[in-house]
Amino acid sequence: MTANASTPCAGPEPGPGPEPALRPPPHPRRWLILGVICLAQLTVLLDNTVLNVAIPSLTGELGASGAQVQWMINAYSLVQSGLLLTAGSASDRYGRKKALLAGLAVFGVGSLVAAFAQSPGQLVAARAGMGVGGALLLTSTLAVVVQVFDETERVRAIGLWATVSSLGFAAGPLLGGVLLGHFWWGSIFLVNLPVAALGLVAVARLVPEFKNRDGERPDLLGALLSTIGMGAVVYAIISGPEHGWASFRVLLPALAGAAVLAGFALWELRVPYPMLDMRFFRNRSFVGAVTGSVLVTFGMGGSLFLLTQHLQFVLGYEPLEAGLRIAPLALTVVALNLTGLGARLVPRMGTPATIATGMSLLAAGLAAVALLAPHGYAGMLLGLVVMGVGIALSGPPMAAAIMGAIPPERAGVGAGVNGTLAEFGNGLGVAVLGAVLTSRFAALLPLAAAGAASLPAALAAAGDGPERTAVTHAFASGLERGQLVGAAAVLVGGLAAASLLRRAERAGGTPGAEESPNTPGEPTGSAA
């Protein structure tokens, strides 16, 4: 990173001398601040998974149809994903503390409305409002981490921040199950209110304000284009598994979203103060970290999509039971990030080698799941743990490399890019590995079940006896092929990402040091 892109903070003013002026001391209450923003983030991430276990209650008590239930779940992620870049840019321009406070308030109000919704439409609207708050929170929290931690502690801090994502994934279904076992379905939303209230007080008292001095020049057209484009693409990704990836209902929004995002990129190249400076993509460190980030979420998202089907359709587990058996993946990530293993390895091995090692382990875990899962849960467990080790090693250094390649005054946009890539990689993994599964499954179906679009339909057509067994084996073979394709993609992508990062280090000393995208006269940001 260039010298004029040092991390701003609201700590004590630096003393005389050149070095403190170039590198201000980290914020004295930075670890307490990290705890506050992780608490706020945990609420957002729990809400991504907690609703899944409430589907039977929502269907019965609100009279929701299958399509309405899907929108209850997807309205949140659709709005959140579409607004990530815009929310990150807004936090940079108008203040990250303000964005955190606004996000907590909007999320809290949305949770209150959702808890007492009287119809499916009201709940969908409330969930969409919660998605707005979630976008503000997810981008602001990572930007504040970059703001209050210096380079020596940033990888560890980002590792702890990332731990919350895994903890939310693991704890969401469990928390939802406990609440629904004792209270009515609205309790899964009411539990957010005390956390949001505590977060509002803690953020107001502890988190320093920071905003880009260029806050009076919003890129409104860029915000509109990015929101529409990302919303359309994410909608296509969400709809793909239900309607088929080649259906008109999926291809139309996907193509429209891609066209709008292309227009967004062209606009950002022309506007004097862009929301997302496209020249970031000329930075080898940024591109390498982006490549790795997309492929980690590609492998994890696609693998979980396949694993869930294997556990439920092949092994016959209920959704909650399946979630519990996948939880070791998230728990491994949590345990290793809490120990700071990845952060300790980076100084010894370097960022490229650490990322290459982590993604190689992720690929090995995917391959182990593919080859050992058919022989029992013990083999799947081994693969899940190895995947968790790989994600814990590669994830925090990649996030730190992405944020390190972007000037600190643009950290909100960097967090938006990071979150958008996670959504894109996850959706891409589901689409690609799901297509591999479908293709292999269709090719191996017996004649009695030929043309069936799903495993339940194929089993119904096959009836009993050897043909039913052949259908199950065809599905298991498709799952295995999909996991192996994911493993190969993650391995090749990890090596490519490490190569780009290594070249960036040789060119500029450290990742992000070369090809700075700052424009002449660009503000360096200010801490309030």
VMD Tcl script that draws the C-alpha trace (Angstrom):
set ca {
  {0.00 0.00 0.00}
  {1.22 3.50 -0.71}
  {2.13 5.80 2.13}
  {-0.80 8.17 1.57}
  {-3.19 5.23 2.03}
  {-2.37 4.59 5.69}
  {-5.19 3.45 7.89}
  {-7.03 6.35 9.50}
  {-8.28 5.99 13.03}
  {-9.74 8.06 15.80}
  {-7.04 7.23 18.34}
  {-4.46 9.61 19.85}
  {-2.82 12.11 17.50}
  {0.60 10.89 16.32}
  {3.61 12.55 17.88}
  {6.41 14.37 16.06}
  {8.63 12.54 13.65}
  {8.10 11.08 10.18}
  {7.13 7.51 11.03}
  {4.12 8.22 13.30}
  {2.83 10.69 10.71}
  {2.89 8.00 8.05}
  {1.54 5.17 10.19}
  {-0.83 6.31 12.99}
  {-1.05 4.01 16.00}
  {-3.92 1.51 16.07}
  {-7.01 2.49 17.99}
  {-6.53 1.83 21.73}
  {-9.96 0.15 22.05}
  {-9.74 -1.75 18.78}
  {-10.39 -5.23 20.23}
  {-13.46 -4.02 22.10}
  {-14.67 -2.35 18.90}
  {-14.12 -5.63 17.04}
  {-16.30 -7.42 19.58}
  {-19.07 -4.86 19.10}
  {-19.13 -5.07 15.31}
  {-18.88 -8.87 15.38}
  {-21.96 -8.98 17.60}
  {-23.83 -6.81 15.11}
  {-22.65 -8.97 12.21}
  {-23.61 -12.21 13.97}
  {-27.23 -11.06 14.14}
  {-27.27 -10.44 10.39}
  {-25.67 -13.77 9.54}
  {-27.87 -15.78 11.90}
  {-30.87 -14.43 10.06}
  {-29.55 -15.95 6.82}
  {-30.04 -19.47 8.15}
  {-32.42 -19.34 11.12}
  {-35.55 -19.00 8.97}
  {-35.00 -22.32 7.20}
  {-36.13 -24.35 10.23}
  {-39.31 -22.23 10.58}
  {-40.71 -23.16 7.16}
  {-43.29 -25.67 8.50}
  {-44.55 -23.11 11.07}
  {-44.79 -20.33 8.47}
  {-46.62 -22.59 6.06}
  {-49.16 -23.60 8.70}
  {-49.75 -20.37 10.65}
  {-49.53 -17.81 7.82}
  {-50.95 -20.06 5.14}
  {-47.92 -19.41 2.94}
  {-47.55 -21.20 -0.36}
  {-44.29 -22.76 -1.49}
  {-43.49 -19.74 -3.68}
  {-44.25 -17.34 -0.80}
  {-41.99 -19.27 1.56}
  {-39.22 -19.06 -1.01}
  {-39.64 -15.29 -1.21}
  {-39.63 -15.01 2.59}
  {-36.20 -16.61 2.57}
  {-34.81 -15.02 -0.59}
  {-36.07 -11.43 -0.21}
  {-33.47 -10.88 2.48}
  {-30.46 -12.18 0.54}
  {-31.66 -10.64 -2.73}
  {-31.91 -7.10 -1.35}
  {-28.76 -7.47 0.73}
  {-26.66 -8.72 -2.19}
  {-27.96 -6.08 -4.58}
  {-27.09 -3.25 -2.17}
  {-23.63 -4.35 -0.96}
  {-21.61 -2.11 -3.31}
  {-23.96 0.83 -2.82}
  {-23.97 0.41 0.96}
  {-20.17 0.20 1.04}
  {-19.84 3.35 -1.03}
  {-22.35 5.17 1.18}
  {-20.41 4.23 4.32}
  {-17.21 5.63 2.78}
  {-18.82 8.88 1.69}
  {-21.10 9.65 4.61}
  {-19.49 7.87 7.54}
  {-19.01 4.28 8.65}
  {-20.30 4.93 12.15}
  {-23.46 6.46 10.69}
  {-23.83 3.45 8.40}
  {-23.49 1.05 11.35}
  {-26.08 2.94 13.38}
  {-28.47 3.15 10.42}
  {-27.99 -0.53 9.63}
  {-28.71 -1.61 13.22}
  {-31.79 0.62 13.40}
  {-33.21 -0.58 10.07}
  {-32.46 -4.19 10.92}
  {-34.10 -3.87 14.33}
  {-37.25 -2.24 12.95}
  {-37.46 -4.86 10.20}
  {-37.14 -7.64 12.79}
  {-39.96 -6.15 14.86}
  {-42.26 -5.90 11.85}
  {-41.35 -9.44 10.76}
  {-42.11 -10.89 14.20}
  {-45.69 -9.62 14.14}
  {-46.40 -10.00 10.41}
  {-49.98 -11.09 9.73}
  {-49.55 -12.23 6.14}
  {-46.86 -13.67 3.87}
  {-46.64 -10.36 1.99}
  {-45.92 -8.42 5.18}
  {-43.18 -10.86 6.14}
  {-41.58 -10.65 2.68}
  {-41.56 -6.83 2.91}
  {-40.09 -6.93 6.41}
  {-37.38 -9.33 5.30}
  {-36.50 -7.04 2.40}
  {-36.14 -4.15 4.86}
  {-33.89 -6.29 7.02}
  {-31.77 -6.91 3.90}
  {-31.18 -3.15 3.59}
  {-29.93 -3.06 7.19}
  {-27.84 -6.18 6.60}
  {-26.07 -4.64 3.59}
  {-25.13 -1.55 5.64}
  {-23.86 -3.68 8.51}
  {-21.84 -6.22 6.54}
  {-19.91 -3.58 4.59}
  {-19.40 -1.18 7.49}
  {-18.12 -3.83 9.89}
  {-15.26 -4.94 7.63}
  {-14.42 -1.32 6.77}
  {-14.16 -0.49 10.49}
  {-11.78 -3.44 10.99}
  {-9.50 -1.96 8.32}
  {-9.89 1.46 9.93}
  {-8.88 0.58 13.51}
  {-6.29 -2.19 12.94}
  {-2.90 -1.70 11.32}
  {-1.21 -4.14 8.95}
  {0.46 -6.10 11.76}
  {-2.86 -7.16 13.34}
  {-5.27 -6.87 10.43}
  {-5.14 -10.49 9.21}
  {-5.90 -11.80 12.71}
  {-8.71 -9.27 13.14}
  {-10.22 -10.19 9.78}
  {-9.94 -13.85 10.75}
  {-12.00 -13.20 13.87}
  {-14.46 -11.14 11.82}
  {-14.75 -14.06 9.36}
  {-15.28 -16.46 12.26}
  {-18.64 -14.83 12.87}
  {-19.78 -15.90 9.39}
  {-19.02 -19.54 10.14}
  {-20.53 -19.29 13.62}
  {-23.71 -17.83 12.15}
  {-23.91 -20.66 9.63}
  {-23.49 -23.30 12.34}
  {-25.65 -21.72 15.05}
  {-28.57 -20.45 12.94}
  {-30.47 -23.74 12.57}
  {-29.73 -24.69 16.20}
  {-30.97 -21.36 17.57}
  {-34.05 -21.53 15.37}
  {-34.82 -25.05 16.55}
  {-34.52 -24.09 20.24}
  {-36.73 -21.01 19.88}
  {-39.39 -22.82 17.86}
  {-39.42 -25.61 20.44}
  {-40.50 -23.15 23.16}
  {-42.07 -20.12 21.47}
  {-44.01 -19.08 18.37}
  {-42.29 -18.47 15.03}
  {-41.99 -14.69 15.57}
  {-39.46 -15.30 18.35}
  {-36.75 -15.97 15.76}
  {-37.03 -12.28 14.81}
  {-37.63 -10.81 18.29}
  {-34.32 -12.23 19.49}
  {-32.62 -9.68 17.20}
  {-34.04 -6.69 19.10}
  {-31.90 -6.73 22.29}
  {-28.78 -7.36 20.21}
  {-29.62 -4.44 17.90}
  {-30.32 -2.18 20.90}
  {-27.04 -3.16 22.58}
  {-25.22 -2.64 19.31}
  {-26.67 0.85 18.86}
  {-25.43 1.94 22.30}
  {-22.00 0.30 21.90}
  {-21.41 1.68 18.38}
  {-22.45 5.18 19.47}
  {-20.01 5.12 22.39}
  {-17.04 3.18 21.02}
  {-16.72 3.24 17.23}
  {-14.84 6.23 15.76}
  {-16.32 8.04 12.78}
  {-14.61 8.03 9.44}
  {-15.70 9.27 6.04}
  {-14.11 10.10 2.72}
  {-13.65 13.84 2.21}
  {-15.31 13.41 -1.19}
  {-18.63 12.72 0.53}
  {-20.51 15.46 -1.30}
  {-20.16 13.81 -4.71}
  {-22.31 10.67 -4.71}
  {-22.28 8.45 -7.77}
  {-26.06 8.06 -7.97}
  {-26.20 6.48 -11.43}
  {-23.46 4.02 -10.47}
  {-25.38 3.09 -7.33}
  {-28.57 2.55 -9.34}
  {-26.85 0.45 -12.00}
  {-24.97 -1.73 -9.51}
  {-28.10 -2.35 -7.45}
  {-30.23 -3.30 -10.47}
  {-27.48 -5.38 -12.07}
  {-26.53 -7.31 -8.93}
  {-30.18 -7.75 -7.96}
  {-31.00 -9.27 -11.35}
  {-27.98 -11.60 -11.32}
  {-28.64 -12.76 -7.75}
  {-32.31 -13.32 -8.61}
  {-31.24 -15.55 -11.50}
  {-28.88 -17.47 -9.21}
  {-31.61 -17.97 -6.61}
  {-34.16 -19.06 -9.24}
  {-31.84 -21.42 -11.13}
  {-32.21 -24.55 -8.97}
  {-36.03 -24.29 -9.04}
  {-36.72 -23.35 -12.66}
  {-33.65 -24.78 -14.39}
  {-30.58 -22.86 -15.51}
  {-31.64 -22.82 -19.16}
  {-35.19 -21.60 -18.50}
  {-36.39 -18.21 -19.72}
  {-37.16 -17.12 -16.14}
  {-33.48 -17.55 -15.27}
  {-31.71 -16.55 -18.49}
  {-33.63 -13.27 -18.92}
  {-32.69 -11.73 -15.54}
  {-29.16 -13.16 -15.80}
  {-28.54 -11.58 -19.21}
  {-30.25 -8.34 -18.21}
  {-28.19 -8.16 -15.03}
  {-24.96 -8.84 -16.91}
  {-25.80 -6.10 -19.43}
  {-26.58 -3.60 -16.65}
  {-23.34 -4.49 -14.84}
  {-21.41 -3.96 -18.09}
  {-23.03 -0.53 -18.32}
  {-22.05 0.06 -14.70}
  {-18.41 -0.76 -15.49}
  {-18.39 1.61 -18.48}
  {-19.95 4.38 -16.41}
  {-17.45 3.91 -13.58}
  {-14.59 4.33 -16.08}
  {-15.99 7.71 -17.16}
  {-17.23 9.36 -13.96}
  {-14.65 11.55 -12.12}
  {-15.49 10.15 -8.68}
  {-16.63 6.55 -9.24}
  {-18.33 4.37 -6.68}
  {-15.99 1.52 -7.69}
  {-12.72 2.48 -9.32}
  {-12.38 -0.10 -12.09}
  {-8.61 0.38 -12.10}
  {-8.48 -1.78 -8.98}
  {-8.73 -4.69 -11.41}
  {-5.32 -3.74 -12.87}
  {-3.74 -4.55 -9.52}
  {-2.34 -8.11 -9.55}
  {-2.75 -8.44 -5.78}
  {-6.41 -7.43 -6.00}
  {-7.13 -9.73 -8.96}
  {-5.32 -12.64 -7.31}
  {-7.23 -12.23 -4.04}
  {-10.50 -11.80 -5.95}
  {-9.86 -15.01 -7.89}
  {-9.17 -16.95 -4.73}
  {-12.16 -15.49 -2.89}
  {-14.59 -16.39 -5.68}
  {-13.27 -19.96 -5.87}
  {-13.33 -20.53 -2.10}
  {-17.01 -19.58 -2.00}
  {-17.52 -21.51 -5.25}
  {-16.20 -24.68 -3.63}
  {-17.92 -24.15 -0.29}
  {-21.30 -23.07 -1.71}
  {-21.42 -25.77 -4.36}
  {-20.24 -28.44 -1.96}
  {-22.84 -27.58 0.67}
  {-25.53 -27.61 -2.02}
  {-24.51 -31.15 -2.99}
  {-23.90 -32.35 0.55}
  {-27.33 -31.25 1.72}
  {-28.94 -33.30 -1.04}
  {-26.75 -36.31 -0.27}
  {-27.68 -36.24 3.41}
  {-31.40 -35.75 2.83}
  {-32.12 -37.63 -0.40}
  {-29.59 -40.46 -0.20}
  {-29.14 -40.97 3.55}
  {-32.66 -39.89 4.54}
  {-31.89 -37.25 7.21}
  {-34.31 -34.47 8.14}
  {-33.18 -30.86 7.35}
  {-32.11 -30.12 10.94}
  {-30.27 -33.45 11.19}
  {-28.49 -32.70 7.93}
  {-27.50 -29.26 9.21}
  {-26.00 -30.76 12.35}
  {-23.90 -33.18 10.29}
  {-22.51 -30.36 8.14}
  {-21.80 -28.17 11.18}
  {-18.25 -29.59 11.76}
  {-17.13 -27.62 8.68}
  {-18.16 -24.33 10.25}
  {-16.96 -25.32 13.73}
  {-13.50 -26.14 12.37}
  {-13.29 -22.71 10.75}
  {-14.40 -21.06 14.00}
  {-11.90 -22.96 16.15}
  {-8.91 -22.27 13.89}
  {-9.76 -18.60 13.35}
  {-10.09 -18.11 17.10}
  {-6.57 -19.50 17.52}
  {-5.29 -17.15 14.81}
  {-3.56 -19.96 12.92}
  {-3.81 -18.28 9.51}
  {-2.59 -14.96 10.88}
  {0.45 -16.65 12.44}
  {1.33 -18.49 9.25}
  {1.24 -15.42 6.98}
  {4.44 -13.82 8.37}
  {6.27 -17.16 8.14}
  {5.01 -18.47 4.80}
  {3.89 -15.29 3.08}
  {0.39 -14.50 1.82}
  {0.67 -16.41 -1.51}
  {1.93 -19.64 0.08}
  {-0.64 -19.49 2.88}
  {-3.48 -19.03 0.40}
  {-2.14 -21.81 -1.87}
  {-1.89 -24.19 1.11}
  {-5.39 -23.35 2.32}
  {-7.01 -23.76 -1.08}
  {-5.14 -27.01 -1.69}
  {-6.55 -28.33 1.59}
  {-10.02 -27.14 0.59}
  {-9.66 -29.04 -2.69}
  {-8.43 -32.13 -0.84}
  {-11.42 -31.93 1.50}
  {-13.83 -31.71 -1.42}
  {-12.20 -34.74 -3.03}
  {-12.35 -36.65 0.26}
  {-16.06 -35.91 0.59}
  {-16.63 -37.08 -2.99}
  {-14.74 -40.34 -2.60}
  {-15.41 -41.25 1.04}
  {-18.95 -40.00 1.74}
  {-20.60 -42.97 -0.05}
  {-18.92 -45.28 2.50}
  {-20.38 -43.59 5.58}
  {-20.43 -40.38 7.58}
  {-16.91 -40.85 8.99}
  {-15.39 -40.20 5.56}
  {-17.62 -37.17 5.05}
  {-16.61 -35.85 8.48}
  {-12.92 -36.13 7.57}
  {-13.52 -34.21 4.36}
  {-15.52 -31.50 6.14}
  {-12.78 -30.97 8.72}
  {-10.07 -30.73 6.03}
  {-12.27 -28.26 4.12}
  {-12.63 -26.20 7.30}
  {-8.85 -26.10 7.80}
  {-8.40 -24.94 4.21}
  {-11.00 -22.19 4.52}
  {-9.54 -20.99 7.84}
  {-6.05 -20.75 6.31}
  {-6.99 -19.10 3.02}
  {-9.99 -16.92 3.86}
  {-8.54 -14.22 6.17}
  {-5.36 -13.62 4.09}
  {-7.47 -13.28 0.94}
  {-9.85 -10.80 2.56}
  {-6.84 -8.87 3.91}
  {-5.25 -8.87 0.43}
  {-8.45 -7.50 -1.14}
  {-8.74 -4.76 1.47}
  {-4.99 -4.08 1.39}
  {-5.10 -3.46 -2.37}
  {-7.74 -0.75 -1.89}
  {-6.98 2.62 -0.24}
  {-8.39 2.74 3.32}
  {-10.71 5.63 2.46}
  {-12.42 3.20 0.03}
  {-12.59 0.34 2.54}
  {-16.39 0.35 2.49}
  {-16.41 -0.30 -1.25}
  {-13.74 -2.95 -0.70}
  {-16.01 -4.66 1.83}
  {-18.84 -4.43 -0.68}
  {-16.66 -6.08 -3.32}
  {-15.71 -8.82 -0.85}
  {-19.34 -9.51 0.03}
  {-20.49 -9.38 -3.58}
  {-17.79 -11.86 -4.58}
  {-18.93 -14.22 -1.83}
  {-22.50 -14.13 -3.17}
  {-21.31 -14.55 -6.76}
  {-18.96 -17.44 -5.96}
  {-21.62 -19.20 -3.91}
  {-24.18 -18.88 -6.70}
  {-21.66 -19.95 -9.33}
  {-20.77 -23.03 -7.30}
  {-24.41 -24.04 -6.96}
  {-25.00 -23.47 -10.69}
  {-21.91 -25.25 -12.03}
  {-21.75 -28.18 -9.62}
  {-25.53 -28.53 -9.76}
  {-25.32 -28.75 -13.56}
  {-22.62 -31.43 -13.30}
  {-24.83 -33.40 -10.88}
  {-27.86 -33.10 -13.17}
  {-25.94 -34.11 -16.29}
  {-24.35 -37.18 -14.67}
  {-27.61 -38.20 -13.01}
  {-29.58 -37.99 -16.27}
  {-26.94 -39.97 -18.17}
  {-27.03 -42.90 -15.70}
  {-30.78 -43.19 -15.11}
  {-32.36 -46.54 -16.05}
  {-34.91 -46.58 -18.88}
  {-37.88 -46.72 -16.51}
  {-36.90 -43.36 -14.99}
  {-35.43 -41.71 -18.09}
  {-36.30 -38.04 -18.36}
  {-37.02 -37.54 -14.64}
  {-36.00 -34.06 -13.51}
  {-35.27 -34.90 -9.87}
  {-34.39 -37.78 -7.59}
  {-37.89 -38.05 -6.04}
  {-39.46 -38.10 -9.52}
  {-36.99 -40.74 -10.71}
  {-37.63 -42.93 -7.66}
  {-41.38 -42.67 -8.18}
  {-41.00 -43.70 -11.83}
  {-38.62 -46.55 -11.07}
  {-40.76 -48.21 -8.45}
  {-39.12 -50.94 -6.35}
  {-36.30 -53.38 -6.99}
  {-33.04 -53.04 -8.95}
  {-34.16 -49.98 -10.92}
  {-34.72 -48.04 -7.71}
  {-31.20 -48.94 -6.59}
  {-29.86 -47.86 -9.99}
  {-31.55 -44.45 -9.57}
  {-29.93 -43.95 -6.16}
  {-26.53 -44.97 -7.53}
  {-26.95 -42.56 -10.44}
  {-27.63 -39.70 -8.05}
  {-24.68 -40.63 -5.83}
  {-22.44 -40.77 -8.90}
  {-23.61 -37.30 -9.92}
  {-22.82 -35.97 -6.45}
  {-19.34 -37.51 -6.58}
  {-18.63 -36.05 -10.02}
  {-19.80 -32.60 -8.92}
  {-17.56 -32.59 -5.83}
  {-14.53 -33.67 -7.87}
  {-15.13 -30.92 -10.43}
  {-15.35 -28.44 -7.56}
  {-12.11 -29.77 -6.07}
  {-10.27 -29.39 -9.39}
  {-11.56 -25.83 -9.89}
  {-10.55 -24.79 -6.37}
  {-7.07 -26.30 -6.73}
  {-6.33 -24.69 -10.10}
  {-7.82 -21.37 -9.00}
  {-5.86 -21.40 -5.75}
  {-2.58 -21.92 -7.55}
  {-3.45 -19.17 -10.03}
  {-4.38 -16.76 -7.23}
  {-1.15 -17.52 -5.37}
  {0.86 -16.97 -8.55}
  {-0.71 -13.54 -9.12}
  {-0.10 -12.54 -5.50}
  {3.52 -13.71 -5.67}
  {4.09 -11.66 -8.83}
  {2.54 -8.66 -7.08}
  {4.92 -9.09 -4.15}
  {7.94 -9.26 -6.46}
  {6.78 -6.20 -8.38}
  {5.92 -4.01 -5.41}
  {7.33 -5.53 -2.27}
  {3.97 -6.48 -0.73}
  {0.60 -7.31 -2.15}
  {-1.25 -4.18 -3.08}
  {1.87 -2.05 -3.24}
  {2.02 -1.72 -7.00}
  {-0.36 -0.10 -9.47}
  {-2.16 2.04 -6.90}
  {-5.53 3.09 -8.28}
  {-5.58 6.48 -6.58}
  {-6.48 9.29 -8.93}
  {-4.73 12.66 -8.93}
  {-6.18 14.85 -6.27}
  {-8.10 11.97 -4.74}
  {-8.90 12.54 -1.07}
  {-7.18 10.39 1.52}
  {-10.13 10.35 3.91}
  {-10.62 11.85 7.32}
  {-11.35 10.52 10.76}
  {-13.83 12.40 12.79}
}
mol new
graphics top color blue
foreach p $ca { graphics top sphere $p radius 0.5 }
foreach p [lrange $ca 0 end-1] q [lrange $ca 1 end] { graphics top cylinder $p $q radius 0.2 }
display resetview
